[in-house]
Amino acid sequence: MMREQTKEQPGRWRRGAVTLAGAAALAALLATPTLAAIPATPTQAILSRAVSAASLRAQLDSLANAEAAHNPNSAGEARYYQGESFSRAGLLDSAIAAYQSALSLRNSREELLALTDARLLREAPGDAAAVLRELAPAIAEAGSETAYTLVWLERRMAWAHFLAGHADSAAAMFQAAEDMPGLRWEWRYRMALPTLATGDARKAYDLLFPVAVASRKQDPDVMQQLEAAAAKLGERVPPGARVDAEIHGRDARAQRLFESWGGRRVLFPGTDGFRLTGIVVPAGGATSPARAPGAVVLMAPSDTLAAYDSLVIALRGHGVSTILVPARGTDWSVSPACPLPDAWEGREEKLERQCALDVRPALRQLAATTPVDTTRILVVGTTSTCVSAAQAARLDRSVRALLLVSPLIPAVDRGPMCADLGASRVPAFFQIAPEDFDFSYEVTDLLYQAGNHAASRVVEGTQAGHGVAQLRSDSTLLPRFLLWLDDALKSRPPARATPPAARRKG
C-alpha cells in the first residue's frame, strides 16, 4: 500500500536562487498523450470513471497491488498514472515512489522521464546524482534515436549536471541540444545558468531577457541572473529598464487591440487574493445591455489575446458581455509565486481548482464594469483550461452553458472532469478541429456522454487551426455556436441525469 502524503509544495515555485521548476507539463504532453483511442486496460477504465483525484490514486494503488505478481505491465501502468496524479498534487515523495515502482515493473521511457522530472522538482539531497545515474543508460542506448527524442534526455541530464555542481558538463550538453524546439521559459532559465557560470554572459543575457519580459520582472531568480549577466557585459542601461521598455511596447499593442473591440483592462483579486487581470468587452448587439448575459473566458496559457478576436467580437455582436481572464502566470496575472506558466509545475491540481473559483470574482468584476445578467452566464474553456471550466460549472449555479474548445485533458483529470460535467448538468458545446483528432477526439466523446448530452453538442471543424484559432479560420462555426447558446441560456440544466444517447452534432 502506497501512503499518500498530505504536505504540499510551498507557494514559491523555486526554493532558492538556483533551484528548479520543471518541464513536466511539456513532458506530460510528449510522454502521455491523450490518445484518440483510449486503450482498453483496467488502468484506463479507472482513469475514465474516478470521480476525484484522491479516489483515482486509491483505485490505482489497489489495482497495482493486485496486478504486480502476474501482470507487471498492467501494474506498471497503474503506478505510472498514480505517480502523475501525486505529482500534479505536489506530493512529490509519493510521486517518486510510484514512478520508481512503475519503472521497475515495465521499464519504459515515460516513467523514466517522469521520475526524472519529479526528482528535479523535489531537489532533495542526492536527487541530481540519482538523475545522472538513471539517465546514463538511456543516453548510452539512444544512439539510433532521432535528435528530437534524444534532446529531452540530454536537457534533463544537463540540468542535473548543473545541480550536481558540474557547470562545464551542463553547458556543453545544453549547447548540443539548444537548437531543438520546445525551449519553454524555464528551460531558457536553466540553460542560462551554466552558460553564465562558464563565461558566456552575452548568450546568458539573451536567454534570460525574454523570460524577464514574460514574467514582467516578477521572477526574482531570473532578474538576479539577468543583472549578473548585464554586469559582466558592462551594460550601461540597467536590464530592468530595458525589460520595462519591452513590456510597455507589448502592453501598448495589446491595448490597441482590445480597445478596437470596445474593451478595457480591469484588475481584481482572486478568491485567494492573487492579483488577476481581465479584458472586459461590453455587449454591443441588439440585446438591451441591462439584460445582457455574461461570458467568462478562461484563456489558455499558450494563447495570445489576438487569438480571441473572432470569439469576442461575435459574442459582443450577439449581445453578450465578456471578460477574458488570462491564466495565472501570464499577462498581468503574475507574481513571484506564479510568474510564468511553468510555475504550475507540481501545483496543477490546486491551480486548476483555483482558476475555477476565479470565475465568480471575474463575473463580479464584469458586472461592476458593464450591466450584465449574472444569473445566466457562459464559461469558455480552451485546451488546458477546459478542466477548470467544467469545475466552475459544478461550483457555480449561475453557469448555464459551457464552450469547450479543443479540450486538452490530462489522463488523470479525465474521470474527475466527467464527474464535474455529470454533476452540474450544464449544457456544453464541444468545438474540435481535425488537428485534435489524435489526442482528444475520443476523450471529447467520453465527456459529452458524461454530461447533459441531450442539450450538448459536438461540432467538428473542417478547416486548419487548433483551439480558438479554428474559430477564426472557419466562419461557419461561431454562428452555429451562437444559435445553440441562445437555447442553452433560456433554461436551467435538468436536475438529474438522463440515459446515454448517441452523440449529436450541431
Residue, then its C-alpha position, 0 to 999 in steps of 0.5 A: m500500500m502506497r501512503e499518500q502524503t498530505k504536505e504540499q509544495p510551498g507557494r514559491w515555485r523555486r526554493g532558492a536562487v538556483t533551484l528548479a521548476g520543471a518541464a513536466a507539463l511539456a513532458a506530460l504532453l510528449a510522454t502521455p498523450t491523450l490518445a484518440a483511442i483510449p486503450a482498453t486496460p483496467t488502468q484506463a477504465i479507472l482513469s475514465r470513471a474516478v470521480s476525484a483525484a484522491s479516489l483515482r490514486a486509491q483505485l490505482d494503488s489497489l489495482a497495482n497491488a493486485e496486478a504486480a505478481h502476474n501482470p507487471n505491465s498492467a501494474g506498471e501502468a497503474r503506478y505510472y498514472q498514480g505517480e502523475s496524479f501525486s505529482r500534479a498534487g505536489l506530493l512529490d515523495s509519493a510521486i517518486a515512489a510510484y514512478q520508481s515502482a512503475l519503472s521497475l515493473r515495465n521499464s519504459r521511457e515515460e516513467l523514466l522521464a517522469l521520475t526524472d522530472a519529479r526528482l528535479l522538482r523535489e531537489a532533495p539531497g542526492d536527487a541530481a546524482a540519482v538523475l545522472r545515474e538513471l539517465a546514463p543508460a538511456i543516453a548510452e542506448a539512444g544512439s539510433e534515436t532521432a535528435y528530437t527524442l534524444v534532446w529531452l534526455e540530454r536537457r534533463m541530464a544537463w540540468a542535473h549536471f548543473l545541480a550536481g555542481h558540474a557547470d562545464s558538463a551542463a553547458a556543453m550538453f545544453q549547447a548540443a541540444e539548444d537548437m531543438p524546439g520546445l525551449r519553454w521559459e524555464w528551460r531558457y532559465r536553466m540553460a542560462l545558468p551554466t552558460l553564465a557560470t562558464g563565461d558566456a554572459r552575452k548568450a546568458y543575457d539573451l536567454l534570460f531577457p525574454v523570460a524577464v519580459a514574460s514574467r514582467k520582472q516578477d521572477p526574482d531568480v531570473m532578474q538576479q541572473l539577468e543583472a549578473a549577466a548585464a554586469k559582466l557585459g558592462e551594460r550601461v542601461p540597467p536590464g530592468a529598464r530595458v525589460d520595462a521598455e519591452i513590456h510597455g511596447r507589448d502592453a501598448r499593442a495589446q491595448r490597441l487591440f482590445e480597445s478596437w473591440g470596445g474593451r478595457r483592462v480591469l484588475f481584481p483579486g482572486t478568491d485567494g487574493f492573487r492579483l488577476t487581470g481581465i479584458v472586459v468587452p461590453a455587449g454591443g448587439a441588439t440585446s438591451p445591455a441591462r439584460a445582457p448575459g455574461a461570458v467568462v473566458l478562461m484563456a489558455p496559457s499558450d494563447t495570445l489575446a489576438a487569438y480571441d478576436s473572432l470569439v469576442i467580437a461575435l459574442r459582443g455582436h450577439g449581445v453578450s458581455t465578456i471578460l477574458v481572464p488570462a491564466r495565472g502566470t501570464d499577462w498581468s496575472v503574475s507574481p513571484a509565486c506564479p510568474l510564468p506558466d511553468a510555475w504550475e509545475g507540481r501545483e496543477e491540481k490546486l491551480e486548476r481548482q483555483c482558476a475555477l473559483d476565479v470565475r465568480p470574482a471575474l463575473r463580479q468584476l464584469a458586472a461592476t464594469t458593464p450591466v450584465d445578467t449574472t444569473r445566466i452566464l457562459v464559461v469558455g474553456t480552451t485546451s488546458t483550461c477546459v478542466s477548470a471550466a467544467q469545475a466552475a460549472r459544478l461550483d457555480r449555479s449561475v453557469r448555464a452553458l459551457l464552450l469547450v474548445s479543443p479540450l486538452i485533458p490530462a489522463v488523470d483529470r479525465g474521470p474527475m472532469c466527467a464527474d464535474l460535467g455529470a454533476s452540474r448538468v450544464p449544457a456544453f458545446f464541444q468545438i474540435a478541429p481535425e488537428d485534435f483528432d489524435f489526442s482528444y477526439e475520443v476523450t471529447d466523446l467520453l465527456y459529452q456522454a458524461g454530461n447533459h448530452a441531450a442539450s450538448r453538442v459536438v461540432e467538428g471543424t473542417q478547416a486548419g487551426h487548433g483551439v480558438a484559432q479554428l474559430r477564426s479560420d472557419s466562419t461557419l462555426l461561431p454562428r452555429f455556436l451562437l444559435w445553440l447558446d441562445d437555447a442553452l441560456k433560456s433554461r436551467p440544466p435538468a436536475r438529474a441525469t438522463p440515459p446515454a444517447a448517441r452523440r449529436k452534432g450541431 
